Amino acid sequence: MILEVAVLNIKKGLSADFEKSFQEAQSIISSMKGYTSHELKKCVEQEDKYILLVNWETIEDHEIGFRKSNEYKKWKALLHHFYEPFPIVEHYTKVDGC
Amino acid sequence: MILEVAVLNIKKGLSADFEKSFQEAQSIISSMKGYTSHELKKCVEQEDKYILLVNWETIEDHEIGFRKSNEYKKWKALLHHFYEPFPIVEHYTKVDGC
């Protein structure tokens, strides 16, 4: 299991629109092979900031299966114009015993 | 429900020691009032980098109940010397419909 982590900074004042678009976009990611679960959460300390956490079976399910798909083009069209700067996406894996 | 997020950068070469200390420290946080669950995960792309995610019932359970406790002193003694730089901790909350 791999956790994708992306901290999302949204252009000032566009958070409500972003949340609306994300509600549509989440059905895209949820339908992908290897997708397990996701959470989008809003930062308490900073306005227009979110964290997206997605659990995937493997890193390839995210980086190849999803990012090279036609579905990703729809995801991108719905969401990418809200981000500033463009987010750094990282992957995290289990630590034994933790 | 509040999600505490901390990206932890560990001093070069000390990751194995940090993981061992965290295994001890996690019993401290797990026993606190308002604690719900936690995950420590290791970054795939960058060495000596982790993410700690802790679910709390309220932000006060973390910031007051935990951070002002005697248990926090033990947590600090076990973990804080591994971090460089010292982590920024943020809190995230539910987005309706996401």
N, CA and C atoms of all chains as a GROMACS GRO file, in nm:
protein
  588
    1MET      N    1   0.085  -0.121   0.000
    1MET     CA    2   0.000   0.000   0.000
    1MET      C    3   0.088   0.125   0.000
    2ILE      N    4   0.049   0.219  -0.084
    2ILE     CA    5   0.125   0.344  -0.100
    2ILE      C    6   0.031   0.462  -0.073
    3LEU      N    7   0.080   0.557   0.006
    3LEU     CA    8   0.002   0.679   0.032
    3LEU      C    9   0.058   0.792  -0.053
    4GLU      N   10  -0.027   0.846  -0.140
    4GLU     CA   11   0.008   0.966  -0.216
    4GLU      C   12  -0.029   1.088  -0.131
    5VAL      N   13   0.064   1.182  -0.119
    5VAL     CA   14   0.040   1.302  -0.040
    5VAL      C   15   0.063   1.425  -0.128
    6ALA      N   16  -0.036   1.512  -0.136
    6ALA     CA   17  -0.019   1.638  -0.210
    6ALA      C   18  -0.078   1.752  -0.126
    7VAL      N   19   0.007   1.850  -0.094
    7VAL     CA   20  -0.043   1.971  -0.029
    7VAL      C   21  -0.082   2.067  -0.142
    8LEU      N   22  -0.206   2.112  -0.138
    8LEU     CA   23  -0.262   2.190  -0.249
    8LEU      C   24  -0.286   2.334  -0.206
    9ASN      N   25  -0.218   2.428  -0.268
    9ASN     CA   26  -0.243   2.570  -0.244
    9ASN      C   27  -0.330   2.621  -0.358
   10ILE      N   28  -0.444   2.674  -0.319
   10ILE     CA   29  -0.545   2.717  -0.416
   10ILE      C   30  -0.536   2.869  -0.436
   11LYS      N   31  -0.555   2.912  -0.560
   11LYS     CA   32  -0.550   3.056  -0.588
   11LYS      C   33  -0.650   3.131  -0.498
   12LYS      N   34  -0.607   3.244  -0.449
   12LYS     CA   35  -0.685   3.322  -0.353
   12LYS      C   36  -0.832   3.338  -0.396
   13GLY      N   37  -0.920   3.303  -0.306
   13GLY     CA   38  -1.063   3.325  -0.330
   13GLY      C   39  -1.132   3.216  -0.409
   14LEU      N   40  -1.057   3.116  -0.455
   14LEU     CA   41  -1.118   3.012  -0.540
   14LEU      C   42  -1.146   2.881  -0.466
   15SER      N   43  -1.133   2.883  -0.334
   15SER     CA   44  -1.149   2.758  -0.259
   15SER      C   45  -1.288   2.695  -0.275
   16ALA      N   46  -1.392   2.776  -0.273
   16ALA     CA   47  -1.528   2.720  -0.285
   16ALA      C   48  -1.546   2.653  -0.421
   17ASP      N   49  -1.496   2.718  -0.526
   17ASP     CA   50  -1.502   2.658  -0.661
   17ASP      C   51  -1.419   2.530  -0.669
   18PHE      N   52  -1.302   2.534  -0.607
   18PHE     CA   53  -1.217   2.415  -0.607
   18PHE      C   54  -1.288   2.297  -0.538
   19GLU      N   55  -1.351   2.323  -0.425
   19GLU     CA   56  -1.420   2.214  -0.352
   19GLU      C   57  -1.532   2.153  -0.438
   20LYS      N   58  -1.602   2.239  -0.509
   20LYS     CA   59  -1.710   2.194  -0.597
   20LYS      C   60  -1.653   2.106  -0.709
   21SER      N   61  -1.545   2.150  -0.772
   21SER     CA   62  -1.481   2.072  -0.878
   21SER      C   63  -1.425   1.942  -0.824
   22PHE      N   64  -1.370   1.948  -0.703
   22PHE     CA   65  -1.314   1.825  -0.645
   22PHE      C   66  -1.424   1.722  -0.622
   23GLN      N   67  -1.541   1.768  -0.580
   23GLN     CA   68  -1.652   1.674  -0.559
   23GLN      C   69  -1.685   1.597  -0.687
   24GLU      N   70  -1.669   1.664  -0.799
   24GLU     CA   71  -1.691   1.597  -0.928
   24GLU      C   72  -1.570   1.506  -0.960
   25ALA      N   73  -1.452   1.560  -0.939
   25ALA     CA   74  -1.329   1.490  -0.978
   25ALA      C   75  -1.305   1.362  -0.897
   26GLN      N   76  -1.352   1.360  -0.772
   26GLN     CA   77  -1.320   1.244  -0.688
   26GLN      C   78  -1.380   1.113  -0.742
   27SER      N   79  -1.487   1.124  -0.820
   27SER     CA   80  -1.542   1.001  -0.879
   27SER      C   81  -1.449   0.945  -0.986
   28ILE      N   82  -1.367   1.031  -1.046
   28ILE     CA   83  -1.269   0.985  -1.147
   28ILE      C   84  -1.163   0.900  -1.078
   29ILE      N   85  -1.101   0.956  -0.976
   29ILE     CA   86  -0.990   0.885  -0.910
   29ILE      C   87  -1.042   0.757  -0.844
   30SER      N   88  -1.161   0.764  -0.788
   30SER     CA   89  -1.217   0.647  -0.717
   30SER      C   90  -1.242   0.528  -0.808
   31SER      N   91  -1.251   0.554  -0.938
   31SER     CA   92  -1.284   0.445  -1.032
   31SER      C   93  -1.158   0.380  -1.090
   32MET      N   94  -1.038   0.430  -1.053
   32MET     CA   95  -0.916   0.381  -1.115
   32MET      C   96  -0.869   0.249  -1.053
   33LYS      N   97  -0.804   0.168  -1.135
   33LYS     CA   98  -0.744   0.042  -1.086
   33LYS      C   99  -0.639   0.075  -0.978
   34GLY      N  100  -0.646   0.001  -0.869
   34GLY     CA  101  -0.546   0.018  -0.763
   34GLY      C  102  -0.580   0.126  -0.662
   35TYR      N  103  -0.683   0.206  -0.690
   35TYR     CA  104  -0.729   0.307  -0.593
   35TYR      C  105  -0.790   0.236  -0.473
   36THR      N  106  -0.757   0.282  -0.354
   36THR     CA  107  -0.814   0.219  -0.233
   36THR      C  108  -0.903   0.317  -0.156
   37SER      N  109  -0.854   0.438  -0.132
   37SER     CA  110  -0.934   0.538  -0.057
   37SER      C  111  -0.870   0.675  -0.075
   38HIS      N  112  -0.947   0.780  -0.046
   38HIS     CA  113  -0.889   0.914  -0.048
   38HIS      C  114  -0.957   1.003   0.055
   39GLU      N  115  -0.887   1.109   0.090
   39GLU     CA  116  -0.940   1.214   0.178
   39GLU      C  117  -0.889   1.347   0.126
   40LEU      N  118  -0.977   1.445   0.118
   40LEU     CA  119  -0.935   1.583   0.094
   40LEU      C  120  -0.968   1.660   0.221
   41LYS      N  121  -0.870   1.728   0.279
   41LYS     CA  122  -0.895   1.802   0.403
   41LYS      C  123  -0.842   1.945   0.390
   42LYS      N  124  -0.905   2.036   0.465
   42LYS     CA  125  -0.879   2.179   0.455
   42LYS      C  126  -0.795   2.223   0.574
   43CYS      N  127  -0.694   2.304   0.549
   43CYS     CA  128  -0.603   2.348   0.654
   43CYS      C  129  -0.673   2.447   0.749
   44VAL      N  130  -0.650   2.428   0.878
   44VAL     CA  131  -0.708   2.516   0.979
   44VAL      C  132  -0.628   2.646   0.989
   45GLU      N  133  -0.495   2.636   0.980
   45GLU     CA  134  -0.407   2.751   1.004
   45GLU      C  135  -0.393   2.844   0.884
   46GLN      N  136  -0.408   2.791   0.762
   46GLN     CA  137  -0.385   2.873   0.643
   46GLN      C  138  -0.503   2.863   0.547
   47GLU      N  139  -0.546   2.978   0.501
   47GLU     CA  140  -0.657   2.984   0.405
   47GLU      C  141  -0.616   2.926   0.270
   48ASP      N  142  -0.712   2.873   0.198
   48ASP     CA  143  -0.690   2.826   0.060
   48ASP      C  144  -0.581   2.718   0.051
   49LYS      N  145  -0.570   2.638   0.156
   49LYS     CA  146  -0.471   2.529   0.157
   49LYS      C  147  -0.542   2.399   0.196
   50TYR      N  148  -0.507   2.291   0.124
   50TYR     CA  149  -0.569   2.160   0.145
   50TYR      C  150  -0.461   2.053   0.146
   51ILE      N  151  -0.498   1.934   0.196
   51ILE     CA  152  -0.412   1.818   0.176
   51ILE      C  153  -0.496   1.707   0.112
   52LEU      N  154  -0.438   1.646   0.010
   52LEU     CA  155  -0.503   1.532  -0.055
   52LEU      C  156  -0.421   1.407  -0.022
   53LEU      N  157  -0.486   1.309   0.035
   53LEU     CA  158  -0.423   1.181   0.070
   53LEU      C  159  -0.495   1.072  -0.009
   54VAL      N  160  -0.421   0.998  -0.088
   54VAL     CA  161  -0.482   0.889  -0.166
   54VAL      C  162  -0.406   0.760  -0.140
   55ASN      N  163  -0.476   0.657  -0.101
   55ASN     CA  164  -0.413   0.525  -0.087
   55ASN      C  165  -0.428   0.448  -0.217
   56TRP      N  166  -0.311   0.397  -0.265
   56TRP     CA  167  -0.305   0.316  -0.386
   56TRP      C  168  -0.245   0.179  -0.352
   57GLU      N  169  -0.281   0.079  -0.429
   57GLU     CA  170  -0.219  -0.053  -0.405
   57GLU      C  171  -0.069  -0.047  -0.434
   58THR      N  172  -0.031   0.016  -0.546
   58THR     CA  173   0.111   0.029  -0.582
   58THR      C  174   0.136   0.170  -0.635
   59ILE      N  175   0.262   0.209  -0.638
   59ILE     CA  176   0.300   0.340  -0.689
   59ILE      C  177   0.271   0.348  -0.840
   60GLU      N  178   0.282   0.236  -0.910
   60GLU     CA  179   0.255   0.231  -1.055
   60GLU      C  180   0.106   0.256  -1.083
   61ASP      N  181   0.020   0.211  -0.993
   61ASP     CA  182  -0.124   0.239  -1.012
   61ASP      C  183  -0.149   0.389  -1.021
   62HIS      N  184  -0.074   0.466  -0.943
   62HIS     CA  185  -0.089   0.611  -0.947
   62HIS      C  186  -0.013   0.672  -1.065
   63GLU      N  187   0.118   0.640  -1.073
   63GLU     CA  188   0.205   0.711  -1.166
   63GLU      C  189   0.186   0.668  -1.312
   64ILE      N  190   0.152   0.544  -1.332
   64ILE     CA  191   0.132   0.498  -1.470
   64ILE      C  192  -0.018   0.480  -1.497
   65GLY      N  193  -0.082   0.392  -1.419
   65GLY     CA  194  -0.224   0.361  -1.442
   65GLY      C  195  -0.312   0.485  -1.446
   66PHE      N  196  -0.292   0.575  -1.350
   66PHE     CA  197  -0.377   0.694  -1.345
   66PHE      C  198  -0.322   0.807  -1.432
   67ARG      N  199  -0.194   0.839  -1.414
   67ARG     CA  200  -0.141   0.960  -1.480
   67ARG      C  201  -0.130   0.948  -1.632
   68LYS      N  202  -0.126   0.825  -1.682
   68LYS     CA  203  -0.119   0.808  -1.828
   68LYS      C  204  -0.256   0.777  -1.888
   69SER      N  205  -0.361   0.791  -1.810
   69SER     CA  206  -0.496   0.752  -1.856
   69SER      C  207  -0.571   0.870  -1.916
   70ASN      N  208  -0.678   0.836  -1.989
   70ASN     CA  209  -0.768   0.941  -2.038
   70ASN      C  210  -0.842   1.008  -1.923
   71GLU      N  211  -0.870   0.930  -1.819
   71GLU     CA  212  -0.938   0.985  -1.702
   71GLU      C  213  -0.856   1.099  -1.640
   72TYR      N  214  -0.723   1.086  -1.646
   72TYR     CA  215  -0.636   1.190  -1.587
   72TYR      C  216  -0.654   1.323  -1.660
   73LYS      N  217  -0.681   1.316  -1.789
   73LYS     CA  218  -0.704   1.442  -1.865
   73LYS      C  219  -0.827   1.517  -1.810
   74LYS      N  220  -0.930   1.440  -1.773
   74LYS     CA  221  -1.050   1.502  -1.716
   74LYS      C  222  -1.021   1.559  -1.576
   75TRP      N  223  -0.946   1.481  -1.498
   75TRP     CA  224  -0.904   1.523  -1.362
   75TRP      C  225  -0.828   1.656  -1.369
   76LYS      N  226  -0.734   1.660  -1.462
   76LYS     CA  227  -0.649   1.777  -1.484
   76LYS      C  228  -0.733   1.898  -1.523
   77ALA      N  229  -0.826   1.878  -1.616
   77ALA     CA  230  -0.911   1.988  -1.664
   77ALA      C  231  -0.998   2.042  -1.551
   78LEU      N  232  -1.041   1.954  -1.462
   78LEU     CA  233  -1.126   1.998  -1.351
   78LEU      C  234  -1.048   2.071  -1.242
   79LEU      N  235  -0.921   2.033  -1.221
   79LEU     CA  236  -0.852   2.077  -1.098
   79LEU      C  237  -0.726   2.160  -1.115
   80HIS      N  238  -0.649   2.134  -1.222
   80HIS     CA  239  -0.513   2.191  -1.223
   80HIS      C  240  -0.508   2.343  -1.228
   81HIS      N  241  -0.609   2.408  -1.284
   81HIS     CA  242  -0.607   2.554  -1.294
   81HIS      C  243  -0.628   2.624  -1.158
   82PHE      N  244  -0.665   2.546  -1.054
   82PHE     CA  245  -0.683   2.607  -0.921
   82PHE      C  246  -0.552   2.622  -0.844
   83TYR      N  247  -0.449   2.547  -0.884
   83TYR     CA  248  -0.328   2.537  -0.801
   83TYR      C  249  -0.227   2.649  -0.829
   84GLU      N  250  -0.170   2.703  -0.721
   84GLU     CA  251  -0.062   2.800  -0.734
   84GLU      C  252   0.017   2.805  -0.603
   85PRO      N  253   0.140   2.756  -0.599
   85PRO     CA  254   0.214   2.692  -0.711
   85PRO      C  255   0.160   2.551  -0.740
   86PHE      N  256   0.211   2.492  -0.846
   86PHE     CA  257   0.170   2.356  -0.879
   86PHE      C  258   0.225   2.262  -0.771
   87PRO      N  259   0.141   2.172  -0.719
   87PRO     CA  260   0.183   2.093  -0.603
   87PRO      C  261   0.294   1.991  -0.631
   88ILE      N  262   0.375   1.968  -0.528
   88ILE     CA  263   0.471   1.858  -0.528
   88ILE      C  264   0.398   1.737  -0.471
   89VAL      N  265   0.401   1.628  -0.544
   89VAL     CA  266   0.333   1.506  -0.499
   89VAL      C  267   0.440   1.406  -0.453
   90GLU      N  268   0.420   1.352  -0.335
   90GLU     CA  269   0.514   1.250  -0.285
   90GLU      C  270   0.439   1.124  -0.245
   91HIS      N  271   0.514   1.016  -0.234
   91HIS     CA  272   0.456   0.887  -0.195
   91HIS      C  273   0.521   0.840  -0.066
   92TYR      N  274   0.441   0.780   0.018
   92TYR     CA  275   0.488   0.732   0.149
   92TYR      C  276   0.446   0.587   0.166
   93THR      N  277   0.533   0.513   0.234
   93THR     CA  278   0.508   0.369   0.251
   93THR      C  279   0.516   0.331   0.399
   94LYS      N  280   0.464   0.215   0.429
   94LYS     CA  281   0.453   0.169   0.568
   94LYS      C  282   0.592   0.158   0.636
   95VAL      N  283   0.593   0.192   0.765
   95VAL     CA  284   0.711   0.168   0.848
   95VAL      C  285   0.677   0.049   0.937
   96ASP      N  286   0.758  -0.053   0.935
   96ASP     CA  287   0.729  -0.173   1.016
   96ASP      C  288   0.715  -0.136   1.164
   97GLY      N  289   0.607  -0.181   1.224
   97GLY     CA  290   0.586  -0.161   1.367
   97GLY      C  291   0.527  -0.026   1.404
   98CYS      N  292   0.501   0.059   1.303
   98CYS     CA  293   0.445   0.193   1.331
   98CYS      C  294   0.306   0.206   1.268
   99MET      N  295  -1.359   1.598   1.402
   99MET     CA  296  -1.232   1.526   1.388
   99MET      C  297  -1.128   1.616   1.320
  100ILE      N  298  -1.009   1.615   1.376
  100ILE     CA  299  -0.900   1.699   1.326
  100ILE      C  300  -0.782   1.609   1.289
  101LEU      N  301  -0.722   1.634   1.173
  101LEU     CA  302  -0.603   1.560   1.132
  101LEU      C  303  -0.481   1.648   1.154
  102GLU      N  304  -0.390   1.601   1.238
  102GLU     CA  305  -0.260   1.667   1.256
  102GLU      C  306  -0.166   1.611   1.150
  103VAL      N  307  -0.096   1.700   1.081
  103VAL     CA  308  -0.001   1.659   0.976
  103VAL      C  309   0.136   1.718   1.008
  104ALA      N  310   0.238   1.633   1.014
  104ALA     CA  311   0.375   1.681   1.033
  104ALA      C  312   0.466   1.606   0.938
  105VAL      N  313   0.535   1.680   0.852
  105VAL     CA  314   0.639   1.620   0.767
  105VAL      C  315   0.768   1.628   0.849
  106LEU      N  316   0.831   1.512   0.867
  106LEU     CA  317   0.946   1.501   0.957
  106LEU      C  318   1.073   1.473   0.877
  107ASN      N  319   1.167   1.564   0.880
  107ASN     CA  320   1.299   1.542   0.820
  107ASN      C  321   1.395   1.500   0.929
  108ILE      N  322   1.454   1.383   0.912
  108ILE     CA  323   1.540   1.323   1.014
  108ILE      C  324   1.687   1.348   0.978
  109LYS      N  325   1.767   1.375   1.081
  109LYS     CA  326   1.911   1.397   1.057
  109LYS      C  327   1.969   1.279   0.982
  110LYS      N  328   2.054   1.308   0.887
  110LYS     CA  329   2.113   1.209   0.797
  110LYS      C  330   2.166   1.086   0.873
  111GLY      N  331   2.119   0.970   0.830
  111GLY     CA  332   2.172   0.846   0.887
  111GLY      C  333   2.105   0.800   1.015
  112LEU      N  334   2.010   0.881   1.067
  112LEU     CA  335   1.950   0.846   1.196
  112LEU      C  336   1.809   0.785   1.182
  113SER      N  337   1.769   0.754   1.059
  113SER     CA  338   1.632   0.706   1.038
  113SER      C  339   1.601   0.577   1.114
  114ALA      N  340   1.694   0.483   1.117
  114ALA     CA  341   1.668   0.356   1.186
  114ALA      C  342   1.648   0.381   1.336
  115ASP      N  343   1.731   0.468   1.394
  115ASP     CA  344   1.716   0.502   1.537
  115ASP      C  345   1.584   0.575   1.562
  116PHE      N  346   1.550   0.664   1.471
  116PHE     CA  347   1.424   0.736   1.484
  116PHE      C  348   1.305   0.639   1.483
  117GLU      N  349   1.306   0.545   1.391
  117GLU     CA  350   1.195   0.448   1.383
  117GLU      C  351   1.182   0.368   1.513
  118LYS      N  352   1.294   0.332   1.570
  118LYS     CA  353   1.295   0.256   1.697
  118LYS      C  354   1.236   0.342   1.810
  119SER      N  355   1.279   0.469   1.816
  119SER     CA  356   1.226   0.559   1.919
  119SER      C  357   1.078   0.585   1.898
  120PHE      N  358   1.038   0.595   1.770
  120PHE     CA  359   0.897   0.622   1.744
  120PHE      C  360   0.810   0.504   1.790
  121GLN      N  361   0.861   0.384   1.772
  121GLN     CA  362   0.786   0.265   1.817
  121GLN      C  363   0.756   0.273   1.967
  122GLU      N  364   0.850   0.330   2.041
  122GLU     CA  365   0.828   0.348   2.185
  122GLU      C  366   0.733   0.467   2.208
  123ALA      N  367   0.758   0.575   2.136
  123ALA     CA  368   0.682   0.699   2.158
  123ALA      C  369   0.534   0.686   2.121
  124GLN      N  370   0.502   0.599   2.026
  124GLN     CA  371   0.363   0.593   1.980
  124GLN      C  372   0.267   0.547   2.090
  125SER      N  373   0.318   0.474   2.189
  125SER     CA  374   0.228   0.433   2.298
  125SER      C  375   0.191   0.554   2.385
  126ILE      N  376   0.277   0.656   2.384
  126ILE     CA  377   0.246   0.778   2.460
  126ILE      C  378   0.129   0.850   2.396
  127ILE      N  379   0.142   0.879   2.268
  127ILE     CA  380   0.037   0.955   2.200
  127ILE      C  381  -0.096   0.877   2.199
  128SER      N  382  -0.086   0.747   2.182
  128SER     CA  383  -0.207   0.663   2.174
  128SER      C  384  -0.288   0.662   2.303
  129SER      N  385  -0.222   0.700   2.414
  129SER     CA  386  -0.292   0.693   2.543
  129SER      C  387  -0.357   0.827   2.580
  130MET      N  388  -0.341   0.929   2.495
  130MET     CA  389  -0.390   1.063   2.531
  130MET      C  390  -0.540   1.076   2.504
  131LYS      N  391  -0.604   1.163   2.584
  131LYS     CA  392  -0.746   1.194   2.566
  131LYS      C  393  -0.767   1.257   2.427
  132GLY      N  394  -0.866   1.211   2.354
  132GLY     CA  395  -0.898   1.271   2.225
  132GLY      C  396  -0.820   1.211   2.108
  133TYR      N  397  -0.721   1.129   2.138
  133TYR     CA  398  -0.646   1.059   2.031
  133TYR      C  399  -0.738   0.957   1.965
  134THR      N  400  -0.736   0.950   1.834
  134THR     CA  401  -0.820   0.853   1.763
  134THR      C  402  -0.736   0.749   1.688
  135SER      N  403  -0.637   0.794   1.611
  135SER     CA  404  -0.553   0.700   1.536
  135SER      C  405  -0.429   0.774   1.488
  136HIS      N  406  -0.326   0.700   1.449
  136HIS     CA  407  -0.208   0.763   1.389
  136HIS      C  408  -0.144   0.670   1.288
  137GLU      N  409  -0.066   0.732   1.199
  137GLU     CA  410   0.015   0.659   1.102
  137GLU      C  411   0.148   0.732   1.088
  138LEU      N  412   0.257   0.659   1.089
  138LEU     CA  413   0.387   0.715   1.051
  138LEU      C  414   0.426   0.646   0.922
  139LYS      N  415   0.457   0.724   0.817
  139LYS     CA  416   0.495   0.664   0.689
  139LYS      C  417   0.624   0.726   0.639
  140LYS      N  418   0.698   0.647   0.560
  140LYS     CA  419   0.831   0.685   0.513
  140LYS      C  420   0.823   0.727   0.366
  141CYS      N  421   0.892   0.835   0.332
  141CYS     CA  422   0.886   0.888   0.196
  141CYS      C  423   0.962   0.797   0.098
  142VAL      N  424   0.901   0.773  -0.017
  142VAL     CA  425   0.963   0.691  -0.121
  142VAL      C  426   1.069   0.772  -0.195
  143GLU      N  427   1.041   0.899  -0.224
  143GLU     CA  428   1.128   0.980  -0.310
  143GLU      C  429   1.248   1.040  -0.238
  144GLN      N  430   1.236   1.063  -0.108
  144GLN     CA  431   1.344   1.131  -0.035
  144GLN      C  432   1.383   1.052   0.090
  145GLU      N  433   1.512   1.031   0.105
  145GLU     CA  434   1.564   0.960   0.222
  145GLU      C  435   1.543   1.042   0.349
  146ASP      N  436   1.531   0.972   0.462
  146ASP     CA  437   1.524   1.036   0.594
  146ASP      C  438   1.407   1.134   0.605
  147LYS      N  439   1.299   1.104   0.535
  147LYS     CA  440   1.180   1.190   0.542
  147LYS      C  441   1.057   1.103   0.572
  148TYR      N  442   0.972   1.152   0.661
  148TYR     CA  443   0.853   1.079   0.705
  148TYR      C  444   0.734   1.174   0.708
  149ILE      N  445   0.614   1.114   0.715
  149ILE     CA  446   0.495   1.195   0.746
  149ILE      C  447   0.424   1.130   0.864
  150LEU      N  448   0.387   1.215   0.959
  150LEU     CA  449   0.309   1.168   1.074
  150LEU      C  450   0.169   1.227   1.061
  151LEU      N  451   0.071   1.138   1.063
  151LEU     CA  452  -0.069   1.179   1.056
  151LEU      C  453  -0.137   1.130   1.184
  152VAL      N  454  -0.196   1.223   1.258
  152VAL     CA  455  -0.266   1.184   1.381
  152VAL      C  456  -0.407   1.240   1.378
  153ASN      N  457  -0.505   1.155   1.400
  153ASN     CA  458  -0.643   1.201   1.412
  153ASN      C  459  -0.675   1.226   1.559
  154TRP      N  460  -0.727   1.346   1.586
  154TRP     CA  461  -0.769   1.387   1.720
  154TRP      C  462  -0.917   1.423   1.715
  155GLU      N  463  -0.984   1.411   1.830
  155GLU     CA  464  -1.125   1.453   1.833
  155GLU      C  465  -1.136   1.604   1.813
  156THR      N  466  -1.051   1.681   1.882
  156THR     CA  467  -1.051   1.827   1.867
  156THR      C  468  -0.906   1.878   1.860
  157ILE      N  469  -0.891   1.999   1.811
  157ILE     CA  470  -0.758   2.060   1.803
  157ILE      C  471  -0.701   2.084   1.944
  158GLU      N  472  -0.788   2.112   2.041
  158GLU     CA  473  -0.745   2.134   2.180
  158GLU      C  474  -0.689   2.006   2.241
  159ASP      N  475  -0.742   1.891   2.200
  159ASP     CA  476  -0.687   1.765   2.252
  159ASP      C  477  -0.539   1.754   2.216
  160HIS      N  478  -0.503   1.802   2.098
  160HIS     CA  479  -0.362   1.799   2.058
  160HIS      C  480  -0.284   1.914   2.122
  161GLU      N  481  -0.333   2.036   2.099
  161GLU     CA  482  -0.253   2.154   2.134
  161GLU      C  483  -0.247   2.182   2.284
  162ILE      N  484  -0.352   2.149   2.354
  162ILE     CA  485  -0.352   2.174   2.500
  162ILE      C  486  -0.336   2.040   2.573
  163GLY      N  487  -0.432   1.949   2.552
  163GLY     CA  488  -0.429   1.821   2.625
  163GLY      C  489  -0.297   1.748   2.613
  164PHE      N  490  -0.243   1.740   2.491
  164PHE     CA  491  -0.118   1.666   2.472
  164PHE      C  492   0.005   1.754   2.497
  165ARG      N  493   0.009   1.869   2.430
  165ARG     CA  494   0.132   1.949   2.435
  165ARG      C  495   0.163   2.009   2.572
  166LYS      N  496   0.062   2.023   2.657
  166LYS     CA  497   0.087   2.078   2.792
  166LYS      C  498   0.098   1.966   2.896
  167SER      N  499   0.107   1.842   2.852
  167SER     CA  500   0.106   1.729   2.946
  167SER      C  501   0.248   1.686   2.984
  168ASN      N  502   0.256   1.606   3.090
  168ASN     CA  503   0.385   1.544   3.127
  168ASN      C  504   0.426   1.441   3.023
  169GLU      N  505   0.326   1.375   2.963
  169GLU     CA  506   0.355   1.275   2.861
  169GLU      C  507   0.429   1.338   2.742
  170TYR      N  508   0.398   1.466   2.712
  170TYR     CA  509   0.462   1.534   2.600
  170TYR      C  510   0.613   1.550   2.625
  171LYS      N  511   0.649   1.567   2.752
  171LYS     CA  512   0.792   1.579   2.785
  171LYS      C  513   0.867   1.451   2.747
  172LYS      N  514   0.802   1.336   2.769
  172LYS     CA  515   0.864   1.207   2.733
  172LYS      C  516   0.872   1.192   2.581
  173TRP      N  517   0.764   1.230   2.514
  173TRP     CA  518   0.756   1.227   2.366
  173TRP      C  519   0.870   1.309   2.305
  174LYS      N  520   0.885   1.430   2.359
  174LYS     CA  521   0.988   1.525   2.316
  174LYS      C  522   1.127   1.466   2.335
  175ALA      N  523   1.150   1.409   2.452
  175ALA     CA  524   1.282   1.352   2.484
  175ALA      C  525   1.315   1.235   2.390
  176LEU      N  526   1.212   1.160   2.352
  176LEU     CA  527   1.235   1.045   2.263
  176LEU      C  528   1.258   1.088   2.119
  177LEU      N  529   1.196   1.196   2.074
  177LEU     CA  530   1.189   1.223   1.930
  177LEU      C  531   1.252   1.353   1.881
  178HIS      N  532   1.246   1.460   1.959
  178HIS     CA  533   1.276   1.592   1.903
  178HIS      C  534   1.420   1.608   1.854
  179HIS      N  535   1.515   1.534   1.912
  179HIS     CA  536   1.655   1.549   1.871
  179HIS      C  537   1.684   1.488   1.732
  180PHE      N  538   1.587   1.414   1.677
  180PHE     CA  539   1.607   1.356   1.544
  180PHE      C  540   1.576   1.454   1.431
  181TYR      N  541   1.501   1.561   1.460
  181TYR     CA  542   1.446   1.646   1.354
  181TYR      C  543   1.543   1.757   1.311
  182GLU      N  544   1.554   1.778   1.181
  182GLU     CA  545   1.630   1.891   1.127
  182GLU      C  546   1.582   1.921   0.985
  183PRO      N  547   1.513   2.033   0.963
  183PRO     CA  548   1.474   2.135   1.061
  183PRO      C  549   1.360   2.086   1.150
  184PHE      N  550   1.328   2.166   1.251
  184PHE     CA  551   1.216   2.129   1.337
  184PHE      C  552   1.086   2.138   1.256
  185PRO      N  553   1.001   2.037   1.264
  185PRO     CA  554   0.884   2.033   1.174
  185PRO      C  555   0.778   2.139   1.201
  186ILE      N  556   0.712   2.179   1.091
  186ILE     CA  557   0.593   2.263   1.101
  186ILE      C  558   0.474   2.167   1.112
  187VAL      N  559   0.393   2.188   1.213
  187VAL     CA  560   0.276   2.101   1.233
  187VAL      C  561   0.151   2.179   1.195
  188GLU      N  562   0.068   2.118   1.113
  188GLU     CA  563  -0.057   2.183   1.074
  188GLU      C  564  -0.176   2.091   1.103
  189HIS      N  565  -0.294   2.151   1.106
  189HIS     CA  566  -0.417   2.075   1.131
  189HIS      C  567  -0.510   2.090   1.012
  190TYR      N  568  -0.578   1.983   0.981
  190TYR     CA  569  -0.670   1.981   0.868
  190TYR      C  570  -0.805   1.926   0.912
  191THR      N  571  -0.907   1.979   0.850
  191THR     CA  572  -1.043   1.943   0.890
  191THR      C  573  -1.124   1.900   0.768
  192LYS      N  574  -1.235   1.833   0.796
  192LYS     CA  575  -1.318   1.774   0.690
  192LYS      C  576  -1.371   1.879   0.591
  193VAL      N  577  -1.377   1.841   0.464
  193VAL     CA  578  -1.444   1.922   0.362
  193VAL      C  579  -1.577   1.852   0.332
  194ASP      N  580  -1.687   1.924   0.346
  194ASP     CA  581  -1.818   1.862   0.321
  194ASP      C  582  -1.825   1.802   0.181
  195GLY      N  583  -1.868   1.677   0.174
  195GLY     CA  584  -1.887   1.612   0.044
  195GLY      C  585  -1.760   1.552  -0.014
  196CYS      N  586  -1.648   1.566   0.054
  196CYS     CA  587  -1.520   1.512   0.000
  196CYS      C  588  -1.466   1.403   0.092
   0.00000   0.00000   0.00000
